[in-house]
Amino acid sequence: MHRTLGFGLLVLVAGLTACDKQASTTGAAGAAASGETIKFVKTQDGSPLEIKADLFDTPAAKEFLATGKNPYVGKEDAIAQGKKTFQLYSCTQCHGPEAGGQVGPALTGPNYNYAKDATNKGMFETVWNGTNGGMGAKGKGLMDPSDPNNGITPDELLKVIAWIRSHGSLTGNEAVGS
């Protein structure tokens, strides 16, 4: 009897260990495949912010949706594209040519108008859906509600954020999971 109980316990522990290993090796792909994604909230009031999952159509955007981590941080080609997009959408008019602030606030930190902008998820939410302080939504389909194709895509926004992070001391990935 004791032998059977001991063997059963050993099988249970081995099974749980294998499950834990499987979960940790699937990472972002496994989380995305299982439908687990980060939950976005509006900067204006903290209410849920729904963003269509199909807009996250690149590997980097899918990783971000699953983990909140911006894989473009520190990647020179993405940073260069982010700078171009920052200029294209006239972000420089308010935030200055290096995102250090002008009429609008500095985006490079370490002090932010919205504390959540220290994280990439928080900065993404702020830019995607806008603020109470005068910045309109920049997200695709929100920037100009009469044109669902107008606005920045999640992948483009992640590159812009990577460019902004290249000017500050925070990567925005430090507090992933918060």
SULSULMO-V895662 format. One record per backbone hydrogen bond with DSSP energy under -0.5 kcal/mol. CO is the residue of the C=O (numbers start at 1). NH is the residue of the N-H. If there is no record, write none. Layout:
# SULSULMO-V895662
{{CO NH} {CO NH}}
This chain:
# SULSULMO-V895662
{{1 5} {2 6} {3 7} {4 8} {5 9} {6 10} {7 11} {8 12} {9 13} {10 14} {11 15} {12 16} {13 17} {14 18} {15 19} {16 20} {17 21} {18 22} {19 23} {20 24} {21 25} {22 26} {23 27} {26 29} {26 30} {27 31} {28 32} {29 33} {30 34} {31 36} {32 35} {35 37} {38 40} {40 49} {42 46} {47 42} {48 50} {49 51} {52 55} {53 56} {55 57} {58 62} {59 63} {60 64} {61 65} {62 66} {63 67} {64 68} {65 38} {69 71} {70 73} {72 75} {74 76} {75 79} {76 80} {77 81} {78 82} {79 83} {80 84} {81 85} {82 86} {83 87} {84 88} {85 89} {86 91} {86 92} {87 90} {90 93} {91 94} {91 95} {92 96} {94 102} {94 104} {95 101} {96 99} {99 107} {99 108} {104 102} {108 169} {110 112} {113 115} {114 117} {115 118} {116 119} {116 122} {119 123} {120 124} {121 125} {122 126} {123 127} {124 128} {125 129} {126 130} {127 138} {128 139} {131 134} {134 136} {135 131} {138 152} {139 142} {139 143} {142 145} {144 147} {147 150} {150 141} {152 140} {153 157} {154 158} {155 159} {156 160} {157 161} {158 162} {159 163} {160 164} {161 165} {162 166} {164 167} {165 168} {172 120} {173 176} {175 178}}
